[in-house]
Amino acid sequence: MARILVIEDEIELARHLRTALEQAGHSVSTAYDGPSGLALARSEHFDLVVLDLMLPGLDGLDVLRALRRESLVPILVVTARGSELDRVLGLELGADDYVVKPFSLRELVARVRALLRRVEAMAEASRLAEGNERIELPDLVIDPATHAVQSRGRLVHLTAREFALLWFLASNPDRVFSREYLLDRVWGNDSCVGARAVDACIARIRKKLGGPGSPADRLVAYWGVGYRFARRDGDR
């Protein structure tokens, strides 16, 4: 059983979501606007947040930004904004999955189940990584035991998925991996997101590492193919 927070201003839809998720065995709390949803997410522990983007009081994108700055909680975005630009924006801001209205309750419950499985798998991978030696480069340190990352001596705060992606690439330096392969290894076989999620995650990591001219340059893109982590400075 997971504790799930549903932030949805359409009261009837919120009730249906709550019923469907409770029937799936989860404990569900609801909020009907941005400010109360953010306050509830901050005051209690939740295993997953279902977040509508079009909310009164505080836009859902602002709620998403605030939650991602403060928490690693998985976030499933539910919205009527179905354009590719909106989906990419949501993923770039840190959403873990994206469902466009109208959708079936069965599909949403399946996506919640898949997302919770991926989070559990990532936690297990993190525990297994604790026995690995940390990666130390002149400008970048990655410590799997503490999930700490230092970019030129500055502590960088990465989400669990961002750390998992960086750790996987850095653990396999100078090899090019396709987006599909990275999606499978980091997001899981049952991922409901597309390969663009990898691009969005790489962009967030690069930004946090410091942008161009920083260790971010070690994440080398091969357009139309995938990504490589350059361990040697001259190979960037």
N, C-alpha and C positions, 0 to 999 in steps of 0.2 A: 504494500500500500504506500502510495506517495501522497504528500501534502501538496495540493495544487491551488494556485491563486488564479482566478479568472477575472480579468479587468475588461469589461464589456458594457457599453452604455445602452445597448438594446436589451431591455430587461427580460423580454420573453426569450430571446436567444440565450442570454446568460443563464436563465433557468433551465433551458434544454441542455446546455453544456454541462451545467452542474449535475443534472440528473444522469446524463450519459456517463460522465466520469465517475460518479458515485456508484453507478451500476457496474462499472469496470473495477470497482474495489478501492477507489481513491477517496481521500478526504479533501473536500473542496470548500474554499472560501471565495466570496465574490465581492467585487467593487464595481461601481457604475460610473465612475469618472476618474480622470487622471490623478488629481491630488489625493483622493482617498485611496486609490489603488497603490500609488507610490508610498504613501504613509503606511499602509498595511504591509507592503513588501518589506519595508524597512524595520517594522516593529516585530515581525514574526518570521520564523524560518519556513521556507517553502522549498520543495524539491523541483518545482517547475512553475513557470508563469505563462498563462495564455493571455496574450495582450492584443487588444484591438488598437489600431493606429488612429482611428478617428474618434477621439474622446473629448467630452466637454471639460472645461476648466484647465486642462493641461494636455497638449497634444501627445498622442501615443509615441511619436518619435522622440519627444522630450523625455517621456517616461523611460523609453528604451535606453536613451543616452545615460540618464541618471542611474538606472539599474546596472548598466554595464560598467560604469565607472566604479560602482560600489560593491558589486557582487558578481559571482561566477554562476549564479542560478541559470539553468537553461530557460530560454525564452522562445516560445512558439507564437509567432505573429499571426493574427487573424484579421483580415481586412478586406474591404471592397476595392482597394487600390491594387489592380492586377497587372499594371504595366511592368515591363522588364526593368525600367528605371526605378520604380518603387520597390520591386523585389530586391534589386541589387543594393539600393540604399539601405533597406532594412537589414540585409546581410552584412553590409559594411559597418553598420552601427552596432553589430554584435548579436543580431537575432540568430538562433540556431536552426530554425525552420520557418516556413512561410506557407500559410493556407489562404487561398483567395475565396471570398464569398461569391456565390453560394457554394456550400460544401455539405457533404453528408456527415452526420454525427459519427457514423461508423468510421469514415476516413479520418476524422479528427482524433478519435480515440486510438486508432491504429498508429497515427503519427506520434501521439503522446507516448504510447507504449514503446515505439521504436526509439524515440529520443531518450527516454529513460534508460533503455537498454544500452544505448551508445554512451551515456554518461557513466553508467555502471562499468562498462568495458574500459572506458578511459581511466576511471579510478583504479581499476585492477592493473592496467598498464602502468599507471603511475607508481603503484606499490611495487611492481616488478622492477621498475627503473631505479628504485632507491638503492639497489645494490650496484648500479653502474657508476663508473668513475665520471667525475664531472669533466666537461670540455673546457679547456683553458687556451685561449688565443690572446694575442697582444691587445686586442680591442674588445674581446667578447668572452664572457664566462657564463657557462650554462651548467647549473648544478641540479641534477635530477633528484637528489635527496631532499632538497628544500624547495624545489621549483623556483629557485632564485636565478635571475638573469641580470648580468651587469654589462652595460654597454659603455665602454671607455670609463669604467669605474662608477658609473651611475646606475643605481638600481632601477630595473625596468619591471613594471607590473604587467604580466601577461595573463590572459584567461587560461583555463585548463586546456582548451582546444588550441589556442595560439601556442602555448608551451609545447603541447604534444606534436604539433606540426613542425615547429622549429627544432625540437629535439630529434625528431625522426630524420629530418634533412641533415642536421649537423652530425648525427650519428652515422650517416652514410655519405660522407663528403665526396664532392666531385662526380657524383652520379646524377644523371638527369632522370627525374620521375615525372610521368604524365599526371595530369590533373585527376584523371580517373583512378589511377593507382593511389595517389595521395588521398583521394576521397574515400577509397576503400579502406586504407590503412588507418586513417585518423578519424573519419566520421563513421565508418562501419559499413558492412555489406547492406544493411537495411536502411541506409540513408535515403531520405526523401528529398534532399536538396540536390541541386545540380553542380556541375563542375565549376560554375562561377563562384560558388562558395569558397573554393580554394583561392581564387584570385582575391576575393574580399578579405580573407584571413591573412594572406601574404601582405596585402596593402596595410592592414592594421599593424602587423608585426614590424614592417619597415618603418612606419610612422613612429612607433614606440621606440625603436632602436635608434632613431635619430635622423632618418631620411637620407638623401644623397650625401656621399662623402663620409658616411658613418659605417658601422658594421652592417647596416641594412644592405649595403652593396654586395655583401656575401650571398644574398638571396638573388640568384641570377635567373632571369626569365628567358625561356626559349619559346618564343611566340608560336603558338599552334602546337606546341609539344608539352611543355611543363616547366619544372623548376629544378635548379641545382644549387647546393650550398658549396661555396668556394672556401675551402679550408686554407689554401695558400693565398697570401695577399696578391701575388702577381697574376692570379687566375680570375680575378673579379672582372 
